[in-house]
Amino acid sequence: MMVNELNHRVKNTLATVQSVVELTLRQGRPTPRSSGI
């Protein structure tokens, strides 16, 4: 039962990370000012 809960939490975390990555990619490339650091 604990393994099922752990799997559920890991899947939720990965889904959140995937959403953040997709949103970041949709916003386009970083500005030259921020990429020059």
PDB file of N, CA, C and O in Angstrom:
ATOM      1  N   MET A   1       0.831  -1.201   0.000  1.00  0.00           N
ATOM      2  CA  MET A   1       0.000   0.000   0.000  1.00  0.00           C
ATOM      3  C   MET A   1       0.871   1.258   0.000  1.00  0.00           C
ATOM      4  O   MET A   1       0.552   2.232  -0.681  1.00  0.00           O
ATOM      5  N   MET A   2       1.950   1.240   0.749  1.00  0.00           N
ATOM      6  CA  MET A   2       2.846   2.396   0.756  1.00  0.00           C
ATOM      7  C   MET A   2       3.488   2.599  -0.610  1.00  0.00           C
ATOM      8  O   MET A   2       3.728   3.732  -1.026  1.00  0.00           O
ATOM      9  N   VAL A   3       3.767   1.497  -1.309  1.00  0.00           N
ATOM     10  CA  VAL A   3       4.378   1.594  -2.637  1.00  0.00           C
ATOM     11  C   VAL A   3       3.414   2.278  -3.597  1.00  0.00           C
ATOM     12  O   VAL A   3       3.832   3.092  -4.420  1.00  0.00           O
ATOM     13  N   ASN A   4       2.131   1.954  -3.498  1.00  0.00           N
ATOM     14  CA  ASN A   4       1.138   2.596  -4.361  1.00  0.00           C
ATOM     15  C   ASN A   4       1.082   4.095  -4.112  1.00  0.00           C
ATOM     16  O   ASN A   4       0.984   4.881  -5.055  1.00  0.00           O
ATOM     17  N   GLU A   5       1.144   4.489  -2.857  1.00  0.00           N
ATOM     18  CA  GLU A   5       1.127   5.919  -2.526  1.00  0.00           C
ATOM     19  C   GLU A   5       2.378   6.602  -3.057  1.00  0.00           C
ATOM     20  O   GLU A   5       2.302   7.713  -3.583  1.00  0.00           O
ATOM     21  N   LEU A   6       3.520   5.956  -2.926  1.00  0.00           N
ATOM     22  CA  LEU A   6       4.772   6.520  -3.428  1.00  0.00           C
ATOM     23  C   LEU A   6       4.717   6.673  -4.945  1.00  0.00           C
ATOM     24  O   LEU A   6       5.119   7.708  -5.477  1.00  0.00           O
ATOM     25  N   ASN A   7       4.222   5.653  -5.643  1.00  0.00           N
ATOM     26  CA  ASN A   7       4.088   5.739  -7.097  1.00  0.00           C
ATOM     27  C   ASN A   7       3.184   6.895  -7.495  1.00  0.00           C
ATOM     28  O   ASN A   7       3.476   7.619  -8.447  1.00  0.00           O
ATOM     29  N   HIS A   8       2.093   7.066  -6.770  1.00  0.00           N
ATOM     30  CA  HIS A   8       1.154   8.152  -7.050  1.00  0.00           C
ATOM     31  C   HIS A   8       1.835   9.507  -6.890  1.00  0.00           C
ATOM     32  O   HIS A   8       1.676  10.388  -7.734  1.00  0.00           O
ATOM     33  N   ARG A   9       2.582   9.672  -5.822  1.00  0.00           N
ATOM     34  CA  ARG A   9       3.266  10.950  -5.580  1.00  0.00           C
ATOM     35  C   ARG A   9       4.333  11.221  -6.627  1.00  0.00           C
ATOM     36  O   ARG A   9       4.487  12.356  -7.078  1.00  0.00           O
ATOM     37  N   VAL A  10       5.072  10.188  -7.017  1.00  0.00           N
ATOM     38  CA  VAL A  10       6.109  10.362  -8.037  1.00  0.00           C
ATOM     39  C   VAL A  10       5.473  10.766  -9.363  1.00  0.00           C
ATOM     40  O   VAL A  10       5.976  11.659 -10.045  1.00  0.00           O
ATOM     41  N   LYS A  11       4.377  10.120  -9.730  1.00  0.00           N
ATOM     42  CA  LYS A  11       3.696  10.464 -10.976  1.00  0.00           C
ATOM     43  C   LYS A  11       3.197  11.902 -10.937  1.00  0.00           C
ATOM     44  O   LYS A  11       3.306  12.619 -11.931  1.00  0.00           O
ATOM     45  N   ASN A  12       2.652  12.330  -9.806  1.00  0.00           N
ATOM     46  CA  ASN A  12       2.185  13.712  -9.679  1.00  0.00           C
ATOM     47  C   ASN A  12       3.341  14.691  -9.810  1.00  0.00           C
ATOM     48  O   ASN A  12       3.211  15.724 -10.468  1.00  0.00           O
ATOM     49  N   THR A  13       4.464  14.374  -9.191  1.00  0.00           N
ATOM     50  CA  THR A  13       5.630  15.250  -9.263  1.00  0.00           C
ATOM     51  C   THR A  13       6.139  15.352 -10.691  1.00  0.00           C
ATOM     52  O   THR A  13       6.444  16.446 -11.166  1.00  0.00           O
ATOM     53  N   LEU A  14       6.231  14.222 -11.377  1.00  0.00           N
ATOM     54  CA  LEU A  14       6.702  14.235 -12.762  1.00  0.00           C
ATOM     55  C   LEU A  14       5.737  15.000 -13.664  1.00  0.00           C
ATOM     56  O   LEU A  14       6.174  15.700 -14.577  1.00  0.00           O
ATOM     57  N   ALA A  15       4.448  14.878 -13.427  1.00  0.00           N
ATOM     58  CA  ALA A  15       3.466  15.612 -14.218  1.00  0.00           C
ATOM     59  C   ALA A  15       3.627  17.113 -14.004  1.00  0.00           C
ATOM     60  O   ALA A  15       3.495  17.894 -14.946  1.00  0.00           O
ATOM     61  N   THR A  16       3.912  17.517 -12.768  1.00  0.00           N
ATOM     62  CA  THR A  16       4.125  18.932 -12.475  1.00  0.00           C
ATOM     63  C   THR A  16       5.372  19.444 -13.182  1.00  0.00           C
ATOM     64  O   THR A  16       5.354  20.521 -13.778  1.00  0.00           O
ATOM     65  N   VAL A  17       6.448  18.681 -13.117  1.00  0.00           N
ATOM     66  CA  VAL A  17       7.692  19.074 -13.786  1.00  0.00           C
ATOM     67  C   VAL A  17       7.468  19.184 -15.291  1.00  0.00           C
ATOM     68  O   VAL A  17       7.939  20.129 -15.924  1.00  0.00           O
ATOM     69  N   GLN A  18       6.759  18.232 -15.859  1.00  0.00           N
ATOM     70  CA  GLN A  18       6.491  18.256 -17.295  1.00  0.00           C
ATOM     71  C   GLN A  18       5.699  19.503 -17.673  1.00  0.00           C
ATOM     72  O   GLN A  18       5.975  20.123 -18.700  1.00  0.00           O
ATOM     73  N   SER A  19       4.723  19.874 -16.858  1.00  0.00           N
ATOM     74  CA  SER A  19       3.925  21.064 -17.137  1.00  0.00           C
ATOM     75  C   SER A  19       4.779  22.321 -17.102  1.00  0.00           C
ATOM     76  O   SER A  19       4.641  23.194 -17.959  1.00  0.00           O
ATOM     77  N   VAL A  20       5.656  22.413 -16.123  1.00  0.00           N
ATOM     78  CA  VAL A  20       6.532  23.582 -16.014  1.00  0.00           C
ATOM     79  C   VAL A  20       7.456  23.667 -17.221  1.00  0.00           C
ATOM     80  O   VAL A  20       7.670  24.750 -17.766  1.00  0.00           O
ATOM     81  N   VAL A  21       8.001  22.540 -17.638  1.00  0.00           N
ATOM     82  CA  VAL A  21       8.894  22.525 -18.800  1.00  0.00           C
ATOM     83  C   VAL A  21       8.140  22.954 -20.054  1.00  0.00           C
ATOM     84  O   VAL A  21       8.656  23.743 -20.847  1.00  0.00           O
ATOM     85  N   GLU A  22       6.930  22.444 -20.240  1.00  0.00           N
ATOM     86  CA  GLU A  22       6.149  22.812 -21.416  1.00  0.00           C
ATOM     87  C   GLU A  22       5.844  24.302 -21.424  1.00  0.00           C
ATOM     88  O   GLU A  22       5.937  24.946 -22.469  1.00  0.00           O
ATOM     89  N   LEU A  23       5.482  24.854 -20.275  1.00  0.00           N
ATOM     90  CA  LEU A  23       5.201  26.289 -20.203  1.00  0.00           C
ATOM     91  C   LEU A  23       6.452  27.105 -20.502  1.00  0.00           C
ATOM     92  O   LEU A  23       6.383  28.131 -21.178  1.00  0.00           O
ATOM     93  N   THR A  24       7.582  26.652 -20.003  1.00  0.00           N
ATOM     94  CA  THR A  24       8.840  27.357 -20.242  1.00  0.00           C
ATOM     95  C   THR A  24       9.187  27.348 -21.725  1.00  0.00           C
ATOM     96  O   THR A  24       9.602  28.368 -22.273  1.00  0.00           O
ATOM     97  N   LEU A  25       9.018  26.201 -22.374  1.00  0.00           N
ATOM     98  CA  LEU A  25       9.341  26.104 -23.797  1.00  0.00           C
ATOM     99  C   LEU A  25       8.388  26.950 -24.639  1.00  0.00           C
ATOM    100  O   LEU A  25       8.794  27.493 -25.666  1.00  0.00           O
ATOM    101  N   ARG A  26       7.143  27.069 -24.223  1.00  0.00           N
ATOM    102  CA  ARG A  26       6.169  27.874 -24.972  1.00  0.00           C
ATOM    103  C   ARG A  26       6.511  29.351 -24.929  1.00  0.00           C
ATOM    104  O   ARG A  26       6.186  30.091 -25.858  1.00  0.00           O
ATOM    105  N   GLN A  27       7.163  29.786 -23.863  1.00  0.00           N
ATOM    106  CA  GLN A  27       7.475  31.207 -23.717  1.00  0.00           C
ATOM    107  C   GLN A  27       8.635  31.620 -24.607  1.00  0.00           C
ATOM    108  O   GLN A  27       8.902  32.814 -24.743  1.00  0.00           O
ATOM    109  N   GLY A  28       9.313  30.693 -25.202  1.00  0.00           N
ATOM    110  CA  GLY A  28      10.382  31.015 -26.133  1.00  0.00           C
ATOM    111  C   GLY A  28      11.741  31.036 -25.473  1.00  0.00           C
ATOM    112  O   GLY A  28      11.919  30.624 -24.327  1.00  0.00           O
ATOM    113  N   ARG A  29      12.692  31.532 -26.243  1.00  0.00           N
ATOM    114  CA  ARG A  29      14.080  31.546 -25.772  1.00  0.00           C
ATOM    115  C   ARG A  29      14.308  32.678 -24.773  1.00  0.00           C
ATOM    116  O   ARG A  29      13.590  33.678 -24.788  1.00  0.00           O
ATOM    117  N   PRO A  30      15.303  32.520 -23.909  1.00  0.00           N
ATOM    118  CA  PRO A  30      15.620  33.605 -22.965  1.00  0.00           C
ATOM    119  C   PRO A  30      16.174  34.819 -23.697  1.00  0.00           C
ATOM    120  O   PRO A  30      16.694  34.703 -24.806  1.00  0.00           O
ATOM    121  N   THR A  31      16.060  35.956 -23.081  1.00  0.00           N
ATOM    122  CA  THR A  31      16.576  37.180 -23.698  1.00  0.00           C
ATOM    123  C   THR A  31      18.099  37.128 -23.729  1.00  0.00           C
ATOM    124  O   THR A  31      18.707  36.465 -22.889  1.00  0.00           O
ATOM    125  N   PRO A  32      18.729  37.818 -24.684  1.00  0.00           N
ATOM    126  CA  PRO A  32      20.204  37.815 -24.756  1.00  0.00           C
ATOM    127  C   PRO A  32      20.850  38.301 -23.459  1.00  0.00           C
ATOM    128  O   PRO A  32      21.927  37.835 -23.086  1.00  0.00           O
ATOM    129  N   ARG A  33      20.187  39.243 -22.767  1.00  0.00           N
ATOM    130  CA  ARG A  33      20.749  39.770 -21.534  1.00  0.00           C
ATOM    131  C   ARG A  33      20.868  38.671 -20.478  1.00  0.00           C
ATOM    132  O   ARG A  33      21.889  38.579 -19.798  1.00  0.00           O
ATOM    133  N   SER A  34      19.830  37.835 -20.334  1.00  0.00           N
ATOM    134  CA  SER A  34      19.874  36.807 -19.295  1.00  0.00           C
ATOM    135  C   SER A  34      20.751  35.624 -19.698  1.00  0.00           C
ATOM    136  O   SER A  34      21.281  34.934 -18.827  1.00  0.00           O
ATOM    137  N   SER A  35      20.915  35.376 -21.002  1.00  0.00           N
ATOM    138  CA  SER A  35      21.717  34.231 -21.420  1.00  0.00           C
ATOM    139  C   SER A  35      23.212  34.544 -21.428  1.00  0.00           C
ATOM    140  O   SER A  35      24.030  33.632 -21.542  1.00  0.00           O
ATOM    141  N   GLY A  36      23.577  35.821 -21.308  1.00  0.00           N
ATOM    142  CA  GLY A  36      24.981  36.192 -21.353  1.00  0.00           C
ATOM    143  C   GLY A  36      25.685  36.102 -20.021  1.00  0.00           C
ATOM    144  O   GLY A  36      26.878  36.391 -19.931  1.00  0.00           O
ATOM    145  N   ILE A  37      24.979  35.713 -18.998  1.00  0.00           N
ATOM    146  CA  ILE A  37      25.576  35.671 -17.656  1.00  0.00           C
ATOM    147  C   ILE A  37      26.455  34.453 -17.503  1.00  0.00           C
ATOM    148  O   ILE A  37      27.043  34.246 -16.441  1.00  0.00           O
TER     149      ILE A  37
END
